[in-house]
Amino acid sequence: MLTNLFSKSRPINYFLIITALLFVYLINLLTDFSWLTNNYSLVRQIGVFVTLGLTVFAVQFITYKNGLANGNFYTLFFYTAFLILFSTILDNGKVILANFFILLALRRIFSIHSLKDVKQKIFDAAFWILIASLFHFWSILFVVLLYFAILRFVSEDYRNWFIPFIALFSVSILFYTYTLYTDISFVNYWQDHAVISFDFSYFENVYQNIALAIFTSIACLFAFSQVLELRNLPISSHAIYNKILVCFLIGVAIYVLSDHKMNSLLVYTFFPLSILGANYIERLAKNWMKELTLVSVLGISIWIFITQL
């Protein structure tokens, strides 16, 4: 049933995904009513969900526009399942915002291969990555993916290598101006946020540990299967899928390096891993194998979500 439902992109699929996210989001809110204490908290929660909804559309847009999946809806299925699996992200508005800006950057990075408006795309991508770093510093690592794309597609024009520095100057000026009208110290802000930590003893309950173990297993399956499949793909497709794999590794690096660790920091891996998952499903020969995979991922995600309420 899930295989047939998400095998093609239909308007009903958007409705089902948004409804599922809204249902999960509302249940999560009902576990803690602190957001009802003032109007700001209420508006903030609405804003977080709207951003989450925009994230969904951004994921499907990037996937469809760049031909990263064969016209199916599996990418968004896996993305939503991962959000349910790590539902703690629903309480982390800054990470949701940072991830949304990263997706805006990825939209530009994955379209660089078209060789149209390259300089504008490089600036936009760098700008959104740097904006994301204001909400979560280590998301700045996606600059590595930007330079990877420059190296693979437009390295012959030396000016392309310097455009991200123009974006850095622009964002720095904007943020410095903001700090002048607040009590934030420009220097201290970066000192407090550019912190590396390898402390992984953050689990509040055993189910968070189980969720991480399950996610790691799924990630290894999808990533290694794509690596093995690369040799069967046309040479022209290698650069695109290499970008997806690099994107996934950067997401893992952000989780590993970040201070104040939590499972929700893995959100940066959701998009590339969802692409890998969609392609994995497409490669399965038997329809029952596809159905079993989709049902298993969704069922486990819902079970973990319920156990943490």
C-alpha positions in Angstrom: 0.0 0.0 0.0 2.7 2.5 1.0 4.7 1.5 -2.1 1.9 2.4 -4.5 0.9 5.5 -2.6 4.4 7.1 -2.6 5.7 5.7 -5.9 4.5 8.8 -7.7 4.2 12.5 -6.7 0.6 13.3 -6.1 -1.1 16.2 -4.3 -2.6 13.8 -1.8 0.9 12.9 -0.7 1.6 16.4 0.4 -1.6 16.4 2.4 -0.7 13.2 4.1 2.8 14.3 5.0 1.7 17.7 6.4 -1.2 16.1 8.3 1.2 13.5 9.8 3.6 16.2 10.8 0.9 18.4 12.3 -0.5 15.4 14.2 2.9 14.5 15.7 3.7 18.2 16.4 0.4 18.7 18.3 0.9 15.5 20.3 4.4 16.7 21.2 2.9 20.1 22.3 0.3 18.4 24.5 3.1 16.8 26.6 4.2 20.2 27.8 1.8 23.2 28.1 4.5 25.8 28.9 4.1 27.3 25.5 0.7 28.6 26.7 2.2 30.9 29.3 2.5 33.9 26.9 1.6 35.0 23.4 5.2 34.9 22.3 5.6 31.2 23.0 2.4 30.5 21.0 3.5 32.5 18.0 6.9 30.8 18.2 5.4 27.4 18.1 3.3 28.3 15.1 6.4 29.7 13.4 8.4 26.6 14.1 5.7 24.4 12.5 5.4 26.7 9.5 9.1 26.4 9.0 8.9 22.7 9.3 6.2 22.7 6.6 8.3 24.8 4.3 11.2 22.4 4.9 9.0 19.6 3.5 8.3 21.5 0.3 12.0 22.5 0.0 13.1 18.8 0.2 10.7 17.7 -2.5 11.6 20.7 -4.7 15.3 20.0 -4.6 14.7 16.3 -5.3 12.4 16.9 -8.2 14.2 19.9 -9.8 17.6 18.1 -9.8 16.3 14.6 -10.7 17.6 13.1 -7.5 14.8 10.5 -7.4 12.8 9.0 -10.2 9.6 11.1 -9.8 8.6 9.3 -6.7 7.7 10.5 -3.2 9.9 8.1 -1.2 12.4 10.9 -0.4 9.7 12.9 1.5 8.4 9.7 3.1 11.8 8.9 4.6 12.4 12.5 5.6 9.1 12.6 7.5 9.8 9.2 9.1 13.2 10.5 10.4 11.5 13.5 11.9 9.1 11.3 13.7 11.9 9.0 14.8 13.8 11.9 16.3 10.8 13.9 17.5 13.0 15.9 20.0 13.8 18.1 17.1 10.3 19.5 17.4 11.5 21.2 20.6 14.5 22.8 19.0 13.4 25.8 16.9 17.0 27.0 16.2 18.0 23.7 14.6 14.8 23.6 12.5 15.6 27.1 11.3 19.2 26.3 10.6 18.2 23.2 8.7 15.7 25.2 6.6 18.4 27.7 5.6 20.8 24.8 4.8 18.1 23.4 2.5 17.9 26.7 0.8 21.6 26.6 0.3 21.5 23.0 -1.0 18.8 24.1 -3.5 21.5 26.3 -5.1 24.4 24.0 -4.6 22.7 21.0 -6.3 21.8 23.2 -9.3 25.3 24.5 -10.0 25.9 21.6 -12.4 23.5 23.3 -14.8 26.1 26.1 -15.3 23.5 28.8 -15.3 23.9 31.9 -13.1 26.8 30.1 -11.3 28.1 33.1 -9.4 24.6 34.1 -8.1 24.1 30.5 -7.0 27.4 30.3 -5.2 26.7 33.6 -3.4 23.2 32.5 -2.4 24.4 29.2 -1.1 27.2 30.7 0.9 24.8 33.4 2.2 22.2 30.9 3.4 24.9 28.6 5.0 26.3 31.6 6.9 22.8 32.6 8.0 22.2 29.0 9.3 25.4 29.2 11.3 24.0 32.1 13.3 21.4 29.6 14.6 23.7 26.6 14.8 27.4 27.3 14.3 28.6 24.0 13.0 26.2 24.1 10.1 28.9 26.3 8.6 30.6 23.0 7.6 28.3 22.9 4.5 30.7 25.4 3.0 32.8 22.3 2.3 30.0 21.0 0.1 29.8 24.3 -1.7 33.6 24.2 -2.5 33.2 20.6 -3.5 30.6 21.7 -6.1 32.8 24.5 -7.3 35.8 22.1 -7.7 33.7 19.6 -9.6 31.8 21.9 -11.9 33.2 25.5 -12.1 36.7 25.5 -10.8 38.2 27.0 -14.0 37.0 30.5 -13.1 39.1 31.6 -10.1 36.5 34.3 -9.1 34.1 31.5 -8.1 36.5 30.6 -5.2 36.2 34.0 -3.7 32.5 34.6 -3.9 31.7 32.9 -0.5 34.0 35.4 1.2 31.8 38.2 -0.2 28.8 36.4 1.4 30.8 36.1 4.6 31.4 39.9 4.6 27.7 40.6 3.9 26.4 38.3 6.7 29.1 39.6 9.2 28.0 43.2 8.5 24.3 42.3 9.0 25.0 40.4 12.2 27.3 43.0 13.6 24.7 45.7 13.0 22.1 43.5 14.8 24.5 43.2 17.8 24.8 47.0 18.1 21.1 47.2 18.9 21.1 44.3 21.3 23.1 43.1 24.4 24.9 40.5 22.3 28.7 40.8 22.0 29.8 40.0 18.4 33.1 38.4 19.5 31.7 36.5 22.6 28.8 35.1 20.5 31.2 33.2 18.3 33.4 32.2 21.2 30.4 30.7 22.9 29.0 28.9 19.9 32.2 27.7 18.1 32.8 24.9 20.6 33.7 21.4 19.9 32.6 18.5 22.1 32.9 14.8 21.9 30.7 14.0 24.9 28.0 11.6 23.7 26.6 10.9 27.2 23.5 12.9 26.6 20.7 10.3 26.4 17.8 11.1 28.6 16.2 7.6 28.2 17.0 4.3 26.6 14.7 4.9 23.7 16.8 7.8 22.4 19.7 5.3 22.4 17.6 2.8 20.5 16.5 5.4 18.0 20.2 6.4 17.3 21.2 2.7 16.9 18.3 2.1 14.5 19.0 5.3 12.5 22.7 4.3 12.3 21.8 0.9 10.9 19.5 2.5 8.3 22.1 5.1 7.3 24.8 2.4 6.8 22.4 0.3 4.6 21.4 3.2 2.4 24.9 4.8 2.2 26.8 1.7 1.4 24.3 0.4 -1.1 24.6 3.7 -3.0 28.4 3.5 -2.9 28.3 0.0 -4.4 25.7 1.1 -7.0 27.9 4.0 -8.2 29.9 1.8 -10.5 26.7 0.8 -12.3 25.7 4.4 -12.9 26.7 6.6 -15.9 29.9 8.6 -15.3 27.9 11.8 -15.7 25.8 10.9 -12.6 28.7 10.3 -10.3 29.3 13.9 -9.4 25.6 14.4 -8.3 25.6 11.3 -6.1 29.1 12.1 -4.8 27.6 15.4 -3.6 24.8 13.6 -1.9 27.3 11.4 -0.1 29.5 14.3 0.9 26.4 16.1 2.1 25.6 13.1 4.3 29.1 13.0 5.7 29.0 16.7 6.6 25.7 16.1 8.4 27.4 13.4 10.5 30.4 15.7 11.1 28.1 18.4 12.5 26.6 15.9 14.9 30.0 14.7 16.0 31.5 18.1 16.5 28.6 20.0 18.0 28.4 21.0 21.7 25.2 20.2 23.7 24.7 17.0 21.7 21.2 15.6 21.0 19.7 13.3 18.5 17.9 16.2 16.8 21.3 17.4 15.5 21.2 14.5 13.0 18.6 16.5 11.1 21.3 17.7 8.7 21.7 14.1 7.5 17.9 13.6 6.8 17.8 15.1 3.3 20.8 13.2 1.8 19.9 10.0 3.6 16.3 10.3 2.3 17.6 10.6 -1.3 19.8 7.5 -0.7 16.8 5.7 0.8 14.5 6.6 -2.2 17.1 5.3 -4.6 17.5 2.1 -2.5 13.8 1.5 -2.7 13.8 2.0 -6.5 16.6 -0.6 -6.8 14.7 -3.3 -4.9 13.4 -5.9 -7.4 10.4 -7.2 -5.5 7.4 -5.1 -4.6 7.0 -6.9 -1.2 10.6 -5.9 -0.3 9.8 -2.3 -1.0 6.7 -2.5 1.1 8.4 -4.2 4.0 11.2 -1.6 4.1 8.7 1.3 4.1 6.5 -0.2 6.7 9.4 -1.2 8.9 10.9 2.4 8.9 7.6 4.0 9.5 6.5 1.5 12.2 9.8 1.8 14.1 9.6 5.6 13.9 6.1 5.7 15.3 7.0 3.2 18.0 10.0 5.2 19.2 7.9 8.4 19.1 5.1 6.9 21.3 7.6 5.5 23.8 9.1 8.9 24.4 5.8 10.7 25.1 
